[in-house]
Amino acid sequence: MLKHVTERDLINSRNLFTVGLGQVGFAISQAMNHAAKECGLSREQIVDRMNEVAAQLNINITSGNSKTLTLTTLDKWLNPNERHKPNFEAFVLFCQVTASLEPINAMGGPLGGVMITTYRAKILEMAEGELAIKMLRKKNRELRKQVTTK
């Protein structure tokens, strides 16, 4: 019988000091930089779209007194050697504007997790169902053998 392993079990089984917790910020910046390069938008366009959506949603995506994101700040976020990182709202908005899950996956990596699309989640659920059916059929065959050999 399959043992049900929860996400908490997986997270607790990992030693965050050995899986690069200290490198998460570096990995996120690298992933954001890659997403920015691959999304088909210039950095200026990314800044403009982020500011536009942030204004529509009335969310603050910058720190300090600045009301809008600047190219200088975005460049800091995308530089792995900089300590300056986006807040949560800005991070999610960046992923939306660049249409990339790569930065989120960089954040989840040390916990053993990745973000997948709803479509991929359905495929995974289907595969898990198929595996469960296969294991139940095997168990059923074994029980039949026991019943018929007595």
N, C-alpha and C positions, 0 to 999 in steps of 0.2 A: 504494500500500500504506500502511496506517495505521502510523504510528510509535508504538510502545508508550511511553507516558510514565508513569514511576513516580511515586509519591507524593513520593519524595525529590527528583525533578526539579522538581516543582511547588513544594515547600518551598524548594529552593535558588534558584528563579527569583524568589522574592519578596524584596523588601528590607523587613525587619521594621521599619526605622526609618520607612518611608513608609506602612506599613499600620497604624500605631497601636499598636505594642508598648507604648508608655507608657500607653496607655488601656485595656489589657486588664483590669486590676483594677477600674477604673471600670465597664467594660462587663459584667464578671461580676457585680458587685454589682447593677447595674441589672437584669440578667437574673434574678438570684436574687430580687430584690424583686418583679419581675413574676410569676415563677413562684409565689411565696408568695401573692400577691394572687389569682391565677387558679386555684389548686389546690382551692379549696373548704374549706380548713382555716384555722382561726385561727392566728395565730403561736404562741399557747400550745399548740395541738394539734400543730403542727409540732415544737415543742421536745419535747413529751411523747413523740411517736412516735419522734423521733430518739434520745432518751435510752433509750427502751424497746429499740429495735433494737440500739443500741450496747452496752447491757448484755447482751443475749442473745448478741451476737457477741464480747463482751469486747474491744471496740475503744475507743480513746480519741479522742473527737471534740472535745476541748477542749485548750487549752494551759495551762501552769502547773499549779497544784495542784488545780484544780477537776476533779471527777470527772464532773460532769453539765453539760450545756449549759443556759444560762440564757436567758431572754427578752432580757436586756440584751445578751448576746453575739450572739444571732441578729440583733437590731436593728443591731448594729455591722456584721455581715456584709452586711446588706441595704442599708446606707447607702453609696452610691457615694463619699461624701466622707470616709469612714473608711478608715484604712490596715489595720485589723484584718480578716484574711481567714481562712476555715476551712482546716484541713489537708485533705489529699487524701481521707481516709476520710470526714470530715465533709461535704466537698463532694459526693462521690458519694452518700452517704446522704441528703443534702438533696435531690438530684435524684430519688432513688428515692421519698422520702416525698412530694414534691410532684408526682411523675410527670411531670417536665419535663426535656427535653433542652436547653432554651433556655440555661441557664448553661454547659453543655458546649460548645454552639455558639459562645457568646461567647468562650470560651477558644480554640477552634480557628480562629476567624475570621481572625486575623492570619497564620495558616499556610495559609489557603485551604481549610480543611476544615470539614466539618459532620458531626454525628452523625446517622445515619438509623436507622430501625427495620429489623429483619431483613426485614420484609415489603417495605419500600421498596427494600432492597438487592436482593431477588429481582427486583423489577420493573426495576431498573436493569440487572441482569445479563441479563435477558431482552431488554431494549431494545438492549443492546450486542451480543447474539447476533444479533438481527434486522438490525442495521446491518452486522455482519460478513458475514452471508449476502447482503445486498443488494450489498455491495461485491464479493464473490466472484462473484456472478451478472454484475455489470457487467464484471469482468475476463474472465470466461468468454465473454461475448458478443464482447468485443474480440478475444480469441484465436480464436474461431470465424471472425470476419471475416477475420483474417489467414490462417487455414488455407484457407478457401474461396475467397479471391481469388487464390491462387497457382496 
